[in-house]
Amino acid sequence: MLVLCLLAVVGLLVLRRRVPAVFWWLVGYPFVALRVLTTYRATMDACGLTVPASAVRRATARMIGREAAPVPPRRSFPRPTGAGLVMRLRMATGQAPEDFMASADRLRHAWVAHAVHIRPTKPGWLELRLIGWDVLEDVQPSRRRQKSGPLCVPLALRDDGRWHVRDFRAVPHELILGATQSGKSVYLRNLLSEVAAPAAPVPTARPLTE
């Protein structure tokens, strides 16, 4: 049994080193999601991202001889992604996206993650994206083609695990600037190869035969 356990540990370490995405789906996501779910309220309170309880809750707590705990933002269930997990947060009255962005580094340390990215999606709602490892250390090509048209090309991987998609139909021009060895030529090569790639043939309707 000891030998089997050692082999399993070595196999997981090799998997984490060679194929971090598979390690994340098998081991990383379950542990991190459990940590986020069990420590969410305490972490939000420690980061100053909670609001006082409502008057009804405070009155109910006084009736049973307790103190009403601060209320954290409402959240969705942490859904797994290819490089981490993502949650939707509903901000309370008086909270602003800047409050959460300023606490992103504290959330990263509390949940033992590589990075935490927060961006507003619509009024009152935020997207919290937790990254499990450095996705830019070994960038792999996108397995699914994210093109929605002949001039919409995924060109680069962001540090939050999402692909940067360039849509030349919306903005048909651009200016490329950067220091030497910053990746301008690589960007142009990828851009030209993707734009010049032939589109998938459109199936033609077969004639009806009797």
Residue pairs with C-beta under 8 A, 6 or more apart in sequence:
12 23
12 27
15 22
15 23
15 26
16 23
16 27
20 132
20 133
20 138
21 82
21 83
21 140
24 80
24 83
24 84
24 132
24 133
25 80
28 132
28 133
29 80
29 85
29 132
32 78
32 84
32 85
32 111
32 112
32 113
32 130
32 132
33 78
33 80
33 85
35 111
35 112
36 78
36 85
36 87
36 111
36 130
37 78
39 110
39 111
40 72
40 75
41 50
41 69
41 72
43 107
43 110
43 111
44 50
44 72
44 73
45 69
45 70
45 72
46 106
46 110
47 103
47 106
47 107
47 110
48 99
48 103
49 72
49 73
49 95
49 99
49 100
49 103
50 70
50 71
50 72
50 73
51 70
51 71
51 92
51 93
51 94
51 95
52 58
52 68
52 70
52 71
53 61
53 68
53 69
53 70
53 71
54 71
57 68
57 71
58 68
60 68
61 67
61 68
71 92
73 89
73 90
73 91
73 92
73 95
73 126
74 89
74 90
75 87
75 88
75 89
75 90
75 128
76 87
76 88
76 89
77 87
78 85
78 86
78 87
78 130
79 85
79 86
79 87
81 129
81 161
82 161
83 131
83 132
83 133
83 135
83 161
84 113
84 114
84 129
84 130
84 131
84 132
84 161
85 129
85 130
85 132
86 127
86 128
86 129
86 130
87 127
87 128
87 130
88 121
88 125
88 126
88 127
88 128
89 100
89 125
89 126
89 127
89 128
90 124
90 125
91 97
91 100
91 124
91 125
91 126
97 118
97 119
97 120
97 126
100 118
100 126
100 128
101 118
104 115
104 116
104 117
104 118
105 116
107 113
107 116
107 128
108 114
108 115
108 116
108 130
111 130
113 130
113 131
113 132
114 131
114 132
114 133
114 134
115 130
115 131
115 159
115 160
116 128
116 129
116 130
116 131
117 128
117 129
117 131
117 159
117 160
118 126
118 127
118 128
118 129
119 126
119 127
119 129
120 126
120 127
121 127
129 160
129 161
129 162
131 159
131 160
131 161
135 157
135 159
135 161
136 157
136 159
139 157
142 154
142 157
142 163
145 154
146 152
146 154
146 163
146 165
147 153
147 154
147 194
148 167
149 167
149 169
150 195
150 199
151 167
151 168
151 169
151 195
152 165
152 166
152 167
152 168
152 169
153 165
153 166
153 168
153 190
153 191
153 194
153 195
154 163
154 164
154 165
154 166
154 194
155 163
155 164
155 165
155 166
155 187
155 190
155 191
155 194
156 163
156 164
156 187
156 190
157 163
157 164
158 164
166 174
166 191
168 195
176 184
176 187
176 188
177 184
178 184
